[in-house]
Structure formats: C-alpha cells, structure tokens
Amino acid sequence: MKEWATKEPLSYPVLIDTMHLVADLYGIVNVPAALWIDENDKIVRPADSTPASDMWRSFSGVDSSVHHDLLRRWVRNNELDMDADSVRSFQVLPTNEVQEARLHRRIAVALRLQGDESGALEHMDKAEQLAPHDWTIKRGNMPLRGVDPFGEKFMEFVGEWSAAGSPGFKLGTGREK
Amino acid sequence: MTQLTVIDESGSHSLGRLGFGELGVNAEDFAHSTGWTLKPEGLCKGEVCVPVRDAAAMSNGESIDVAEFARITGRNMVSDSSRNVVALGEPASRRATAMATLDAPNFTLLDINGNLVSLSDFANRKKLILAWSSW
C-alpha cells in the first residue's frame, strides 16, 4: 500500500486504522465507503458504499459516477442532495452485538500483534458470531485468517448477507439493481 | 511485572498489572495513556469530571480497577483476563445518540509515513472521508 501511495505525491493523507475506529465512530459497515463533513464539522452525507471507479460494477451494480457528480456539486456549488433528517435516516446505527463484536475484533488484532494466533482466532470467531453480517468484521477478518477476501468464502458470505435482507445497506448511491 | 493491554479509542496501551479489584493496573500508567485520573471531585479527564460514589472500590491510590472504571463511565468492556487484554468501547445507545447529532467526531490516526493526523487538522474545510482496504 505504501508503494502505491508514494508513487506520486498525494494531496490527502492516507491513515492506517487497524482497530476500525472510524467505522465505529461513523457507522461504516463496508468498504469502499465515503462520507462528507462540512466546514462546520457537521456530517452532511452519511457513510455509504461508494466505489472510486467502475472496476467492480458488474458485481456491485454501482455506477460510481453518480456519487462523483454529487461530490462535485457539493464542493463547487455547496449543493447538498439531502437534509439533516435524511442524513440521520440513512445512518447505519450500531447494535449492542456489533459494538461488542468490534471489541473482540480489536482484542484479536492486539493478540495477533503479540504473536498469539490462537487467541486472535478465538476473538475473531466471537466477533463474527456477534456480527455475522457486518462486512468490516466478517470480510475484514478474512485476510487475517489467510482467507481470500475475493474468493469462495467471500461469495458464501455475500449469499448469507443477501439472504438476510442485505442488512446495513441503506443509501446505495448509484446502485442500478 | 505482568502487563495488561488496554485498548480504547486512543489505541493500545500496555499497563503494569497490580493486584487490585478485577483488573487492577498502575493508576499513573492508566492516567498517562487514557487521560482519566481519580481526584477528590471524581473521575476526571481534562475539564470533565464524573462523580464517583465509591472511590475506594475503583482505586486504592496506587492501582485503578479497569473493570470498575468501565462500569462507572458506562463503557462497554470485553476482557480476556487469561491473556491479559481488555478492550473498552462505546455502547450502541451512546454511539447512536452521538451519531444523531451529526457532529463529526474527531479522531487521530497514524498515516502511512508514521505521522499522527487528526480530523481537526482540516478545520474550516470540506472533508471527504474514504474508507477502503488494501487487502
């Protein structure tokens, strides 16, 4: 990642969030996700799954240009596509289970850094039992388990998540299906 | 000395374990890493103080019990005492209330060059947060 980010000078910082703090603070349930914060530090668009390009369009069914156009209009003309009540209605609020799962995941990350693989696995399992449909937890754990986050296990997860009614996906900017 | 890893929003802290209460740690270490100190007026972080009814249950001066601290401050806690790790976080109800204000909470993280960066470094500007994974 560092290689990519230093290939050419970036005009924005790239932060490392191993503990998923920003997901916790802002209700992010999947990546890639985007959210907007205005000059007065108010959230003016909630976290939403919005890809940077159409690379995965056939899979996600998301036309990335819809979010890009909205973003340009906000930056250039101060035009917002939703009011405060809409922002609230599209926020994904955490459940008790998800908040507890986040803590198990953080313990897993800390144990892994200490070289305790079996301890890390135990807490990853607990996190996934508590939050089986949270992408940041379930899919986020896959690389830590040595599982391909684009492979068979991932497709299995997508199936389970869809069957459960696609929980956590509320706004869906640019989604075609 | 045995160390207890305490994980909170500010990161992961290794604190000296002391035999007091359920999860006793060195009170000075705890104050240094979390910002919370037990004072006569209560449990204080900066200007904010939370009244503590039974201070003796939480601390004997030298040591502070992280479990009792979590109860008094209304924090979620998951601990693995056999592995000496505890994580503190926000309960769902409190997180939901904070989110509904639409006030963007500050955070500080390391960037890829090892520098600390905060949301507040970009005050008075429009900010786009992109969350992604390098996989």
Interface residues (C-beta under 8 A of the other chain):
Chain A: M1 K2 W4 A5 T6 P13 V14 L15 I16 D17 M19 L21 V22 A23 D24 L25 Y26 G27 I28 V31 P32 A33 A34 L35 W36 I37 D38 E39 D41 K42 I43 V44 A47 A52 L71 W74 V75 A84 V87 R88 Q91 L93 P94 T95 N96 V98 Q99 E100 R102 L103 H104 R106 I107 A110 L111 L113 Q114 D116 G119 H123 G140 P143 P149 F150
Chain B: T5 I7 E9 G11 S12 N76 M77 V78 D80 R83 V85 V86 A87 L88 G89 E90 P91 A92 R95 A96 M99 A100 L102 D103 A104 P105 F107 L109 L110 D111 I112 V117 L119 A123 N124 R125 K126 K127 L128 I129 L130 A131 W132 S133 S134 W135
